[in-house]
Amino acid sequence: MTSQELNRCVIAMKTADAINAIDGDPVSAYAKKLSASWARGELTDEQMKAALIAYHRRIAEQARHNAEE
C-alpha cells in the first residue's frame, strides 16, 4: 500500500467516525482499532465487517442474557 493510499484510508476512517459522532452514534474503541488496522491494510473490508458483526452480536447476546436475569 502506498503512502497516498494509506492517507486516503485514514481520511475515510476519520470521516466515517466524525459522521457517526455527529449522528449521535459514538464509535467504540474496538471499532476504532479495527478501522486503524483496515487503514493500514492489515484487514480487508470483509474481515472488518465480519469482526464488527461478531462484536455486536456478542454485545446483543450479553444484553439479552442480562435482561433475562
VMD Tcl script that builds the backbone (N, CA, C; Angstrom):
set m [mol new atoms 207]
animate dup $m
set s [atomselect $m all]
$s set {name element resname resid chain x y z} {
  {N N MET 1 A 0.848 -1.168 0.000}
  {CA C MET 1 A 0.000 0.000 0.000}
  {C C MET 1 A 0.898 1.236 0.000}
  {N N THR 2 A 0.619 2.140 -0.897}
  {CA C THR 2 A 1.422 3.356 -0.974}
  {C C THR 2 A 1.022 4.308 0.148}
  {N N SER 3 A 1.865 5.268 0.407}
  {CA C SER 3 A 1.539 6.251 1.453}
  {C C SER 3 A 0.307 7.063 1.069}
  {N N GLN 4 A 0.115 7.287 -0.224}
  {CA C GLN 4 A -1.064 8.017 -0.680}
  {C C GLN 4 A -2.334 7.196 -0.418}
  {N N GLU 5 A -2.279 5.896 -0.680}
  {CA C GLU 5 A -3.428 5.027 -0.413}
  {C C GLU 5 A -3.712 4.949 1.082}
  {N N LEU 6 A -2.657 4.845 1.869}
  {CA C LEU 6 A -2.814 4.814 3.318}
  {C C LEU 6 A -3.455 6.098 3.811}
  {N N ASN 7 A -3.000 7.218 3.284}
  {CA C ASN 7 A -3.557 8.515 3.683}
  {C C ASN 7 A -5.043 8.597 3.349}
  {N N ARG 8 A -5.428 8.106 2.178}
  {CA C ARG 8 A -6.852 8.116 1.788}
  {C C ARG 8 A -7.683 7.256 2.738}
  {N N CYS 9 A -7.137 6.112 3.135}
  {CA C CYS 9 A -7.856 5.232 4.068}
  {C C CYS 9 A -8.016 5.891 5.436}
  {N N VAL 10 A -6.978 6.539 5.907}
  {CA C VAL 10 A -7.048 7.225 7.200}
  {C C VAL 10 A -8.083 8.351 7.145}
  {N N ILE 11 A -8.090 9.097 6.056}
  {CA C ILE 11 A -9.083 10.167 5.896}
  {C C ILE 11 A -10.498 9.581 5.870}
  {N N ALA 12 A -10.685 8.483 5.165}
  {CA C ALA 12 A -12.002 7.835 5.109}
  {C C ALA 12 A -12.437 7.380 6.494}
  {N N MET 13 A -11.518 6.804 7.248}
  {CA C MET 13 A -11.820 6.326 8.596}
  {C C MET 13 A -12.218 7.484 9.504}
  {N N LYS 14 A -11.459 8.549 9.473}
  {CA C LYS 14 A -11.756 9.706 10.320}
  {C C LYS 14 A -13.074 10.363 9.918}
  {N N THR 15 A -13.350 10.404 8.637}
  {CA C THR 15 A -14.608 10.973 8.158}
  {C C THR 15 A -15.785 10.140 8.648}
  {N N ALA 16 A -15.680 8.833 8.531}
  {CA C ALA 16 A -16.754 7.951 8.989}
  {C C ALA 16 A -16.985 8.099 10.488}
  {N N ASP 17 A -15.915 8.166 11.269}
  {CA C ASP 17 A -16.055 8.354 12.716}
  {C C ASP 17 A -16.724 9.683 13.033}
  {N N ALA 18 A -16.358 10.729 12.315}
  {CA C ALA 18 A -16.950 12.055 12.549}
  {C C ALA 18 A -18.436 12.059 12.196}
  {N N ILE 19 A -18.801 11.422 11.097}
  {CA C ILE 19 A -20.213 11.365 10.705}
  {C C ILE 19 A -21.019 10.616 11.756}
  {N N ASN 20 A -20.489 9.509 12.239}
  {CA C ASN 20 A -21.192 8.761 13.284}
  {C C ASN 20 A -21.334 9.586 14.553}
  {N N ALA 21 A -20.316 10.327 14.921}
  {CA C ALA 21 A -20.379 11.160 16.117}
  {C C ALA 21 A -21.426 12.260 15.963}
  {N N ILE 22 A -21.494 12.853 14.793}
  {CA C ILE 22 A -22.490 13.896 14.530}
  {C C ILE 22 A -23.898 13.321 14.655}
  {N N ASP 23 A -24.080 12.090 14.176}
  {CA C ASP 23 A -25.378 11.425 14.239}
  {C C ASP 23 A -25.704 10.923 15.642}
  {N N GLY 24 A -24.788 11.100 16.573}
  {CA C GLY 24 A -25.030 10.670 17.947}
  {C C GLY 24 A -24.698 9.215 18.205}
  {N N ASP 25 A -23.989 8.590 17.297}
  {CA C ASP 25 A -23.587 7.197 17.453}
  {C C ASP 25 A -22.094 7.135 17.743}
  {N N PRO 26 A -21.737 7.033 19.016}
  {CA C PRO 26 A -20.307 7.009 19.335}
  {C C PRO 26 A -19.632 5.774 18.752}
  {N N VAL 27 A -18.408 5.931 18.348}
  {CA C VAL 27 A -17.629 4.831 17.779}
  {C C VAL 27 A -16.845 4.185 18.915}
  {N N SER 28 A -17.008 2.880 19.064}
  {CA C SER 28 A -16.333 2.175 20.155}
  {C C SER 28 A -14.823 2.145 19.925}
  {N N ALA 29 A -14.113 1.933 21.011}
  {CA C ALA 29 A -12.653 1.811 20.913}
  {C C ALA 29 A -12.289 0.620 20.035}
  {N N TYR 30 A -13.073 -0.448 20.117}
  {CA C TYR 30 A -12.816 -1.632 19.299}
  {C C TYR 30 A -12.985 -1.301 17.819}
  {N N ALA 31 A -14.043 -0.580 17.483}
  {CA C ALA 31 A -14.276 -0.204 16.086}
  {C C ALA 31 A -13.154 0.705 15.581}
  {N N LYS 32 A -12.687 1.606 16.418}
  {CA C LYS 32 A -11.577 2.479 16.026}
  {C C LYS 32 A -10.308 1.670 15.777}
  {N N LYS 33 A -10.087 0.660 16.618}
  {CA C LYS 33 A -8.913 -0.201 16.452}
  {C C LYS 33 A -9.004 -0.962 15.121}
  {N N LEU 34 A -10.198 -1.505 14.838}
  {CA C LEU 34 A -10.383 -2.210 13.565}
  {C C LEU 34 A -10.186 -1.264 12.384}
  {N N SER 35 A -10.728 -0.057 12.497}
  {CA C SER 35 A -10.592 0.917 11.414}
  {C C SER 35 A -9.137 1.249 11.149}
  {N N ALA 36 A -8.374 1.390 12.212}
  {CA C ALA 36 A -6.953 1.698 12.052}
  {C C ALA 36 A -6.233 0.537 11.363}
  {N N SER 37 A -6.584 -0.687 11.744}
  {CA C SER 37 A -5.984 -1.855 11.088}
  {C C SER 37 A -6.372 -1.903 9.618}
  {N N TRP 38 A -7.631 -1.589 9.326}
  {CA C TRP 38 A -8.095 -1.560 7.930}
  {C C TRP 38 A -7.335 -0.490 7.141}
  {N N ALA 39 A -7.174 0.686 7.747}
  {CA C ALA 39 A -6.492 1.788 7.061}
  {C C ALA 39 A -5.049 1.433 6.734}
  {N N ARG 40 A -4.424 0.625 7.596}
  {CA C ARG 40 A -3.035 0.208 7.346}
  {C C ARG 40 A -2.958 -0.983 6.391}
  {N N GLY 41 A -4.124 -1.479 5.948}
  {CA C GLY 41 A -4.136 -2.601 5.026}
  {C C GLY 41 A -3.983 -3.947 5.699}
  {N N GLU 42 A -4.141 -3.989 7.023}
  {CA C GLU 42 A -3.999 -5.234 7.768}
  {C C GLU 42 A -5.274 -6.080 7.742}
  {N N LEU 43 A -6.396 -5.455 7.432}
  {CA C LEU 43 A -7.686 -6.136 7.331}
  {C C LEU 43 A -8.344 -5.764 6.006}
  {N N THR 44 A -9.057 -6.712 5.442}
  {CA C THR 44 A -9.861 -6.395 4.265}
  {C C THR 44 A -11.203 -5.822 4.734}
  {N N ASP 45 A -11.952 -5.293 3.792}
  {CA C ASP 45 A -13.287 -4.791 4.122}
  {C C ASP 45 A -14.135 -5.896 4.748}
  {N N GLU 46 A -14.085 -7.071 4.150}
  {CA C GLU 46 A -14.892 -8.199 4.628}
  {C C GLU 46 A -14.467 -8.654 6.021}
  {N N GLN 47 A -13.169 -8.667 6.284}
  {CA C GLN 47 A -12.694 -9.058 7.612}
  {C C GLN 47 A -13.159 -8.063 8.663}
  {N N MET 48 A -13.104 -6.783 8.337}
  {CA C MET 48 A -13.546 -5.760 9.277}
  {C C MET 48 A -15.043 -5.890 9.532}
  {N N LYS 49 A -15.807 -6.069 8.469}
  {CA C LYS 49 A -17.257 -6.218 8.600}
  {C C LYS 49 A -17.585 -7.434 9.466}
  {N N ALA 50 A -16.937 -8.558 9.218}
  {CA C ALA 50 A -17.191 -9.774 9.989}
  {C C ALA 50 A -16.841 -9.575 11.463}
  {N N ALA 51 A -15.743 -8.909 11.732}
  {CA C ALA 51 A -15.335 -8.661 13.122}
  {C C ALA 51 A -16.340 -7.764 13.833}
  {N N LEU 52 A -16.817 -6.732 13.158}
  {CA C LEU 52 A -17.802 -5.826 13.766}
  {C C LEU 52 A -19.133 -6.533 14.002}
  {N N ILE 53 A -19.564 -7.350 13.056}
  {CA C ILE 53 A -20.814 -8.093 13.238}
  {C C ILE 53 A -20.696 -9.045 14.427}
  {N N ALA 54 A -19.593 -9.769 14.526}
  {CA C ALA 54 A -19.384 -10.689 15.645}
  {C C ALA 54 A -19.368 -9.933 16.967}
  {N N TYR 55 A -18.718 -8.782 16.993}
  {CA C TYR 55 A -18.642 -7.950 18.200}
  {C C TYR 55 A -20.035 -7.503 18.639}
  {N N HIS 56 A -20.817 -7.010 17.709}
  {CA C HIS 56 A -22.157 -6.529 18.054}
  {C C HIS 56 A -23.101 -7.675 18.404}
  {N N ARG 57 A -22.909 -8.834 17.822}
  {CA C ARG 57 A -23.709 -9.998 18.222}
  {C C ARG 57 A -23.407 -10.392 19.661}
  {N N ARG 58 A -22.119 -10.340 20.043}
  {CA C ARG 58 A -21.756 -10.654 21.434}
  {C C ARG 58 A -22.397 -9.656 22.388}
  {N N ILE 59 A -22.365 -8.377 22.028}
  {CA C ILE 59 A -22.976 -7.350 22.881}
  {C C ILE 59 A -24.481 -7.595 23.009}
  {N N ALA 60 A -25.142 -7.902 21.908}
  {CA C ALA 60 A -26.583 -8.160 21.936}
  {C C ALA 60 A -26.900 -9.392 22.772}
  {N N GLU 61 A -26.088 -10.428 22.654}
  {CA C GLU 61 A -26.307 -11.645 23.441}
  {C C GLU 61 A -26.134 -11.362 24.929}
  {N N GLN 62 A -25.135 -10.579 25.278}
  {CA C GLN 62 A -24.939 -10.207 26.684}
  {C C GLN 62 A -26.122 -9.409 27.201}
  {N N ALA 63 A -26.637 -8.497 26.392}
  {CA C ALA 63 A -27.787 -7.696 26.795}
  {C C ALA 63 A -29.011 -8.587 26.999}
  {N N ARG 64 A -29.229 -9.535 26.102}
  {CA C ARG 64 A -30.351 -10.468 26.254}
  {C C ARG 64 A -30.202 -11.301 27.509}
  {N N HIS 65 A -28.985 -11.769 27.749}
  {CA C HIS 65 A -28.714 -12.575 28.936}
  {C C HIS 65 A -28.961 -11.777 30.207}
  {N N ASN 66 A -28.501 -10.518 30.230}
  {CA C ASN 66 A -28.694 -9.672 31.397}
  {C C ASN 66 A -30.167 -9.350 31.621}
  {N N ALA 67 A -30.938 -9.209 30.557}
  {CA C ALA 67 A -32.369 -8.903 30.657}
  {C C ALA 67 A -33.135 -10.094 31.230}
  {N N GLU 68 A -32.640 -11.300 30.987}
  {CA C GLU 68 A -33.306 -12.499 31.485}
  {C C GLU 68 A -33.058 -12.735 32.961}
  {N N GLU 69 A -32.019 -12.134 33.498}
  {CA C GLU 69 A -31.666 -12.363 34.916}
  {C C GLU 69 A -32.571 -11.610 35.847}
}
mol reanalyze $m
mol bondsrecalc $m
mol representation Tube
mol addrep $m
